[in-house]
Amino acid sequence: MVLSLFPQTLTELGLMDRGFQRSRRLAHLDPGDLEAQLRLVAAELRGGGLVCSQSALSWRQRLAKLNEPDRFDALIELAKLGPAAAGVTPVFVEVLSAFVSKNEDGGENTEAALPRAMLNEALTAIKQLGEGSISDLVLALSSAPIRLKAFLLQALRTVQAPEYAQDSTVAAVALCLDDEDSKVRYHAAELLRFFGSKAKAALPNLSFRLRDKDRNVRVTSLLAIRKIGPNSNCLPMLTRSLKDSDPLVRYWAARIIGDLGAHAVEAQDALYRLLLDDDHHPRKAALAALDKINKAVACDEEIVTG
């Protein structure tokens, strides 16, 4: 039988010797019943569902019979099967969403609802599931509790190779830039930076975030714009950022404007004003940007006249 290929005891399944400080939630369950459930699930996932007929319930239904903490631990173990188990991703999201909903504190702190150890375990598990989990993670972004979205964005970074980022993924992440939670906006900008040139469609969204109330979001959005590659449509918001209250924002805005070369001529007056900045970093960036712009303009003129 297919089942004979899989571990015979809970210890072999790795459920009884895990090195976590929290209580061993699986220990109080009936060993035979739990083992049978997990072995069937593992067999179905590895065998492409071939043993489904041996059970009246699907693997998802069997997992649903466990309470949330036990289901989470079972999912952690199932993720060790690797990409073949990517189908458990929606259940992961369901379980984590349930934890968040039960531990709402009215704030924006995800760790208040989900212990850091649990988040780390879940991220490791998603990484083991691999690229097959991407579509489910993207889908979950639109409906997950606010304080779970930051986790989903981090999870996407662990499995999505930048060069293969799909337009639909970029679009879903860009929408998160408008989230009410600043941590979600930050992680969305960071993920778009990670995608690099594949995220060009998100440049308008990132440019708009340059007026974000959170300084970390503004800085990360600037870094994302620079990594993606700015275009002239970004110039108005970049120029506006030269007056930002934070010197690091002013610095990066000037650096990126310089990267635009001859396309940034309209920002020269603002850059000259930045030469009087109280902080020497923005002053140096403004000077370098003006030098780049002037050289690019001179080069263009030489080409035209030559």
DADALIN-V820952 format. One record per backbone hydrogen bond with DSSP energy under -1.0 kcal/mol. NH is the residue of the N-H (numbers start at 0). CO is the residue of the C=O. If there is no record, write none. Layout:
# DADALIN-V820952
nh = {NH & NH}
co = {CO & CO}
This chain:
# DADALIN-V820952
nh = {4 & 5 & 12 & 13 & 14 & 19 & 24 & 26 & 28 & 33 & 34 & 35 & 36 & 37 & 38 & 39 & 40 & 41 & 42 & 43 & 44 & 45 & 46 & 48 & 51 & 53 & 54 & 61 & 62 & 63 & 65 & 70 & 71 & 72 & 73 & 74 & 75 & 76 & 77 & 78 & 79 & 80 & 81 & 84 & 85 & 87 & 88 & 91 & 92 & 93 & 94 & 95 & 96 & 97 & 98 & 99 & 100 & 101 & 102 & 112 & 113 & 118 & 119 & 120 & 121 & 122 & 123 & 124 & 125 & 126 & 127 & 128 & 129 & 132 & 133 & 136 & 137 & 138 & 139 & 140 & 141 & 142 & 143 & 147 & 148 & 151 & 152 & 153 & 154 & 155 & 156 & 157 & 159 & 163 & 164 & 169 & 170 & 171 & 172 & 173 & 174 & 176 & 177 & 178 & 184 & 185 & 186 & 187 & 188 & 189 & 190 & 191 & 192 & 193 & 194 & 195 & 197 & 198 & 199 & 201 & 202 & 205 & 206 & 207 & 208 & 209 & 210 & 211 & 217 & 218 & 219 & 220 & 221 & 222 & 223 & 224 & 225 & 226 & 227 & 228 & 233 & 234 & 237 & 238 & 239 & 240 & 241 & 242 & 243 & 249 & 250 & 251 & 252 & 253 & 254 & 255 & 256 & 257 & 258 & 260 & 262 & 263 & 264 & 266 & 267 & 270 & 271 & 272 & 273 & 275 & 276 & 282 & 283 & 284 & 285 & 286 & 287 & 288 & 289 & 290 & 291 & 292 & 293 & 294 & 295 & 296 & 297 & 298 & 299 & 300 & 301 & 302 & 303 & 304 & 305}
co = {1 & 2 & 8 & 10 & 9 & 17 & 22 & 23 & 25 & 29 & 30 & 31 & 32 & 33 & 34 & 35 & 36 & 37 & 38 & 39 & 40 & 41 & 42 & 43 & 48 & 50 & 51 & 57 & 58 & 59 & 62 & 66 & 67 & 68 & 69 & 70 & 71 & 72 & 73 & 74 & 76 & 77 & 78 & 81 & 82 & 84 & 85 & 87 & 88 & 89 & 90 & 91 & 92 & 93 & 94 & 95 & 96 & 97 & 98 & 109 & 109 & 114 & 115 & 116 & 117 & 118 & 119 & 120 & 121 & 122 & 123 & 124 & 125 & 129 & 130 & 132 & 133 & 134 & 135 & 136 & 138 & 139 & 139 & 144 & 145 & 147 & 148 & 149 & 150 & 151 & 152 & 153 & 155 & 160 & 161 & 165 & 166 & 167 & 168 & 169 & 170 & 173 & 174 & 175 & 180 & 181 & 182 & 183 & 184 & 185 & 186 & 187 & 188 & 189 & 190 & 191 & 194 & 195 & 196 & 198 & 199 & 201 & 202 & 203 & 204 & 206 & 207 & 208 & 213 & 214 & 215 & 216 & 217 & 218 & 219 & 220 & 221 & 222 & 223 & 224 & 230 & 231 & 233 & 234 & 235 & 236 & 238 & 239 & 240 & 245 & 246 & 247 & 248 & 249 & 250 & 251 & 252 & 253 & 254 & 257 & 259 & 260 & 261 & 263 & 264 & 266 & 267 & 268 & 269 & 272 & 273 & 278 & 279 & 280 & 281 & 282 & 283 & 284 & 285 & 286 & 287 & 288 & 289 & 290 & 291 & 292 & 293 & 294 & 295 & 296 & 297 & 298 & 299 & 300 & 301}
